[in-house]
């Protein structure tokens, strides 16, 4: 009897040639590094060098996070990934009433260029690749990063990294939006245009399925809704007058890796194939780099458990292996204690060591796409591709990603799947080790754990820094720069140029976002009217 995959697709007990009747390896696979990129975006993949090993970190003040980054680099991290606190993600300063109790909690507080300077103090920005998980205010944080690089004497043409900059998934699955969809998409296109001119090696967006997966999306839903969002961004940029091959090579994606290894590998391969065809056939891209779906992966935080947290080490290892076998370009491995608290330094180091063992102690990186030609994986890749295309077609029938978001389509589909998962877990049909099977029920059987705790004084220290900044800057210069930003937002000019000058004058993140709110307004979800 066939089992069902996470996406509800059948997994046969045995696969053979009959399951691939009419299957054309030249059309479905091609060569590694060549269209349709099923086998990976580079001809040699990890045989030359491993994927970028990122560790997502950020907490408290910029100085505290800087200390963690330095330690991660010392332990062998090859790329930084910055977590920002909720006030920063929502475009509020740390002393705003809405920020109370959230400053430095789930990430680092960055209010101004002074905080960004402290965050990367002593870290040469021309020798490190930095990913910033920031969306609605992505342009603001990117410009702060560029200003700090200029202070280091690093030209913008030498900066490498990514801003997530994917606001559409915020309306679907996460909620840290600021502006309505129209202005948000305009700001995304402005980032594309600015980086093409000023920061050419920067990845201008990381279209994210990860957060949809954390909200309960299946693998098919994850790639279908993510690629539909990607199509919307490309359409927006083209409508704004950009040539597709001028910005498409810098697009990137962000996916989850679950413990269901075979379907995850199939998911990554199917996503590459779909995107290559969309970019070449639908948008007429001619540059092969525009056809490539390059992506970062993070192991599945939603699958980590507070019960028997050490078991998460095994989960993360399987998830990381799925990402590598699926051809990821960079990887963050979650710490085993993240279901309990912010990771400790020891647990973060163990998470990094997991990647290093895969890269240096296994033979997985020795050959490109080792699952190529597997009856099971090739059939599952085709099945995931077909199901994802069907779902993408439904989004298109509703008028595209934004129109579907306004109808609540993606959110409802994800919530329906999340409910199914919850029911299966509650009934025991879905086994979660340590939660509904193989539990430790006797008192004292669980190993003691001392969590990392947030410093309650972070908020007051950050507010004091803000007060000193405002007292010591040229208020007239800040006011004039914010006026210029408002004028650009009211017109059609790229807002990043006046935004950069406002930040250089030491305007804060909250002030810059507030100026744009005055022009564009704030988004209110339809169900809260």
Residue pairs with C-beta under 8 A, 6 or more apart in sequence:
1 13
2 10
2 11
2 12
2 13
3 10
3 11
4 10
4 11
5 11
5 219
5 260
5 263
5 380
6 218
6 219
6 258
6 260
6 263
7 218
7 219
7 220
7 221
7 263
7 384
7 387
8 218
8 220
9 220
9 263
9 380
9 383
9 384
9 387
10 383
11 262
11 263
11 380
12 19
12 376
12 379
15 374
15 375
15 376
15 379
16 375
17 375
19 375
19 379
20 375
20 378
20 379
20 382
23 378
23 382
25 373
27 36
28 36
28 38
28 273
28 378
28 381
28 382
29 38
29 39
29 372
29 373
30 36
30 37
30 38
30 39
31 39
31 43
32 39
32 40
32 42
32 43
32 44
32 45
32 368
32 369
33 39
33 40
33 41
33 42
33 43
33 44
33 45
34 43
34 288
35 276
35 280
35 288
35 291
36 272
36 273
36 276
36 277
36 291
37 272
37 273
37 275
37 276
37 291
37 292
37 293
38 269
38 272
38 273
38 369
38 372
38 381
39 269
39 327
39 368
39 369
39 372
40 272
40 327
40 368
40 369
41 272
41 292
41 293
41 294
41 327
41 329
43 368
44 368
45 327
45 365
45 368
45 369
46 324
46 359
46 364
46 365
46 368
47 365
47 366
47 367
47 368
50 359
50 360
50 365
51 324
51 328
51 329
51 330
51 331
51 355
51 359
52 78
52 79
52 129
52 329
52 330
52 331
53 76
53 77
53 78
53 79
53 330
53 331
53 352
53 355
53 356
53 359
54 77
54 78
54 79
54 80
54 81
54 131
54 296
54 330
54 331
54 332
55 72
55 77
55 80
55 81
55 332
55 333
55 348
55 351
55 352
56 81
56 82
56 83
56 133
56 298
56 332
57 65
57 68
57 69
57 72
57 80
57 81
57 82
57 83
57 343
57 348
58 65
58 68
58 82
58 83
58 84
58 85
58 107
58 108
59 65
59 68
59 83
59 104
59 105
59 106
59 107
59 108
59 342
59 454
60 104
60 108
60 109
60 454
60 455
60 458
61 104
61 108
61 109
61 115
61 118
61 458
61 461
61 462
62 108
62 109
62 110
62 115
62 116
62 117
62 118
62 119
63 118
63 121
64 104
64 108
64 455
64 458
65 82
65 108
65 119
66 118
66 119
66 120
66 121
66 122
66 123
68 345
68 348
69 80
69 119
69 120
69 123
70 122
70 123
71 345
72 80
72 348
72 352
73 80
73 123
73 128
75 349
75 352
76 352
76 356
77 352
78 129
79 128
79 129
79 130
79 131
79 161
79 330
80 123
80 128
80 129
80 130
80 131
81 130
81 131
81 132
81 133
81 332
82 107
82 108
82 119
82 130
82 131
82 132
82 133
82 134
83 106
83 107
83 108
83 133
84 107
84 108
84 109
84 110
84 132
84 133
84 134
84 141
85 102
85 103
85 104
85 105
85 106
85 107
85 108
85 109
86 99
86 102
86 105
86 106
86 107
86 176
87 93
87 94
87 96
87 98
87 99
87 102
87 103
87 109
87 510
88 107
88 108
88 109
88 110
88 111
88 134
88 137
88 141
88 509
89 107
89 134
89 135
89 136
89 137
89 176
90 98
90 136
90 137
90 176
90 178
91 136
91 137
91 140
91 178
91 509
91 510
91 512
91 513
91 514
91 517
92 98
92 99
92 509
92 510
92 513
93 99
93 111
93 466
93 508
93 509
93 510
93 511
94 103
94 109
94 111
94 459
94 462
94 463
94 466
95 462
95 463
95 466
95 467
96 510
99 459
100 459
101 459
103 109
103 458
103 459
103 462
103 463
104 454
104 455
104 458
104 459
104 462
105 454
107 133
108 115
108 119
109 115
109 458
109 462
110 116
110 119
110 141
110 144
110 509
111 462
111 465
111 466
111 469
111 508
111 509
111 510
112 144
112 466
112 469
112 503
112 506
112 507
112 508
112 509
113 144
113 147
113 148
113 503
113 504
113 506
114 465
114 469
114 506
115 144
115 465
116 141
116 144
116 145
116 147
116 148
117 148
117 151
120 130
120 145
120 148
124 152
124 154
125 145
125 148
125 149
125 152
125 154
125 158
125 159
126 149
126 152
126 154
126 155
126 158
126 159
129 160
129 161
130 145
130 160
130 161
130 162
131 161
131 162
131 163
131 164
131 206
131 296
131 330
132 138
132 141
132 142
132 145
132 161
132 162
132 163
132 164
133 164
134 141
134 163
134 164
134 165
135 164
135 165
135 166
135 167
135 169
135 170
135 174
135 176
135 177
136 167
136 170
136 176
136 177
136 178
136 179
136 184
136 513
137 178
137 509
137 512
137 513
138 163
138 164
138 165
138 191
139 163
139 165
139 187
139 190
139 191
139 194
139 495
139 496
139 499
140 499
140 503
140 509
140 512
140 513
141 163
141 509
142 163
142 165
142 191
142 195
142 199
142 202
143 496
143 499
143 500
143 503
144 503
144 509
145 159
145 161
146 156
146 159
146 198
146 199
146 500
147 500
147 503
147 504
149 155
149 156
149 158
149 159
150 156
156 198
156 199
157 199
157 200
157 201
158 201
159 199
159 201
159 202
160 201
160 202
161 202
161 203
162 202
162 203
162 205
162 206
162 252
162 296
163 191
163 202
163 203
163 204
163 205
163 206
164 205
164 206
164 208
164 254
165 188
165 191
165 204
165 205
165 206
166 205
166 206
166 207
166 208
166 229
166 254
167 177
167 179
167 181
167 184
167 185
167 187
167 188
168 181
168 184
168 229
168 232
168 233
168 401
168 402
168 405
169 207
169 208
169 209
169 211
169 212
169 225
169 226
169 229
170 176
170 177
171 177
171 181
171 405
171 523
171 525
172 212
172 215
172 225
172 405
172 410
172 411
172 414
173 211
173 212
173 214
173 215
173 217
173 410
173 411
173 414
174 211
174 215
177 184
177 523
178 184
178 513
178 516
178 517
178 522
178 523
179 187
179 516
179 517
179 520
179 521
179 522
179 523
180 520
180 521
180 522
180 523
181 402
181 405
181 406
181 523
183 489
183 516
183 519
183 520
183 521
184 523
185 232
185 233
185 236
185 402
186 236
186 240
187 495
187 516
188 205
188 233
188 236
188 237
189 236
189 237
189 240
189 242
190 494
190 495
190 496
191 204
191 205
191 496
192 204
192 205
192 237
192 242
192 247
192 250
193 237
193 240
193 242
193 247
193 494
194 494
194 496
194 497
195 202
195 204
195 247
195 250
196 242
196 246
196 247
196 250
202 250
203 250
203 251
203 252
203 294
204 247
204 250
204 251
205 233
205 250
205 251
205 252
206 252
206 253
206 254
206 296
207 226
207 227
207 229
207 230
207 233
207 251
207 252
207 253
207 254
208 226
208 253
208 254
208 255
209 217
209 222
209 223
209 225
209 226
209 253
209 254
209 255
209 256
210 254
210 255
210 256
210 298
212 221
212 222
212 225
212 226
212 410
212 414
213 219
213 222
213 255
213 256
213 258
213 300
213 302
214 256
214 300
214 301
214 302
215 414
215 415
215 418
216 302
216 414
216 415
216 417
216 418
216 419
216 421
217 225
217 413
217 414
217 417
217 418
218 417
219 258
219 260
219 263
219 264
219 267
219 384
220 267
220 384
220 387
220 388
220 391
221 391
221 410
221 413
221 414
221 417
222 255
222 256
222 267
223 255
223 267
223 270
223 271
223 274
223 384
223 388
224 387
224 388
224 389
224 391
224 392
224 395
225 391
225 395
225 401
225 410
225 413
225 414
226 253
226 255
226 271
227 271
227 274
227 275
227 278
227 388
227 392
228 392
228 395
228 396
228 400
228 401
228 404
229 401
230 251
230 253
230 275
230 278
231 278
231 282
231 392
231 400
231 401
232 400
232 401
232 402
233 251
234 244
234 248
234 251
234 279
234 283
235 400
237 244
237 247
238 244
238 283
244 279
244 283
244 284
244 285
244 290
245 285
245 286
245 287
245 290
248 279
248 283
248 285
248 287
248 289
248 290
249 287
249 289
249 290
249 292
251 294
252 294
252 295
252 296
252 329
253 271
253 275
253 293
253 294
253 295
253 296
254 295
254 296
254 297
254 298
255 267
255 268
255 271
255 295
255 296
255 297
255 328
256 297
256 298
256 299
256 300
256 302
257 264
257 297
257 298
257 299
257 300
257 319
257 320
257 322
257 323
257 326
257 328
257 331
258 264
258 300
258 303
258 319
258 322
259 300
259 303
259 315
259 318
259 319
259 322
260 322
261 318
261 321
261 322
261 325
262 376
262 377
262 380
263 380
263 384
264 319
264 322
264 323
264 326
265 322
265 325
265 326
265 371
265 377
266 377
266 380
266 381
266 383
266 384
267 326
267 384
268 295
268 323
268 326
268 327
268 328
269 326
269 327
269 369
269 377
269 381
270 381
270 382
270 384
270 385
270 388
271 293
271 295
271 388
272 292
272 293
272 327
273 381
273 385
274 385
274 388
274 389
274 392
275 291
275 292
275 293
276 291
276 292
276 293
279 285
279 290
279 291
280 290
280 291
283 290
285 291
294 329
295 328
295 329
296 328
296 329
296 330
296 331
296 332
297 323
297 326
297 328
297 330
297 331
297 332
298 331
298 332
298 333
298 334
299 315
299 316
299 319
299 320
299 323
299 331
299 332
299 333
299 334
300 315
300 319
300 334
301 334
301 338
301 339
303 315
303 319
304 312
304 315
304 316
304 334
304 336
304 338
304 339
305 311
305 312
305 339
305 432
305 433
305 434
305 435
306 339
306 340
307 434
307 435
307 439
307 440
307 446
308 433
308 434
308 440
308 446
309 336
309 337
309 339
309 340
309 449
310 336
310 447
311 433
311 434
312 334
312 336
312 337
312 338
312 339
313 336
313 350
313 354
316 333
316 334
316 336
316 351
316 354
317 354
317 358
319 333
320 331
320 333
320 354
320 355
320 358
321 358
321 364
323 331
324 331
324 358
324 364
324 365
325 364
325 370
325 371
327 369
331 355
333 351
333 352
333 354
333 355
334 351
335 343
335 344
335 347
335 348
335 350
335 351
336 347
336 350
336 351
337 343
337 344
337 347
337 449
337 451
337 452
338 347
340 449
340 451
341 451
341 452
341 453
342 451
342 452
342 453
342 454
343 351
343 452
344 450
344 451
344 452
358 364
358 365
359 365
364 370
371 377
371 378
372 378
391 413
394 409
395 401
395 404
395 409
395 410
398 404
398 407
398 409
401 410
404 410
405 411
406 526
408 526
408 527
421 430
424 430
425 432
425 435
425 436
426 436
428 436
428 437
430 436
431 437
434 440
440 446
466 508
469 506
469 508
470 508
473 505
473 506
474 505
477 505
478 502
478 505
478 506
478 507
478 511
481 498
481 501
481 502
481 504
481 505
481 507
482 502
482 507
482 511
482 512
482 515
484 498
484 501
484 502
485 495
485 498
485 499
485 502
485 512
485 515
485 516
486 515
486 516
486 518
486 519
487 498
488 494
488 495
488 497
488 498
488 499
489 495
489 515
489 516
489 519
489 520
490 519
495 516
499 512
502 511
502 512
502 515
503 512
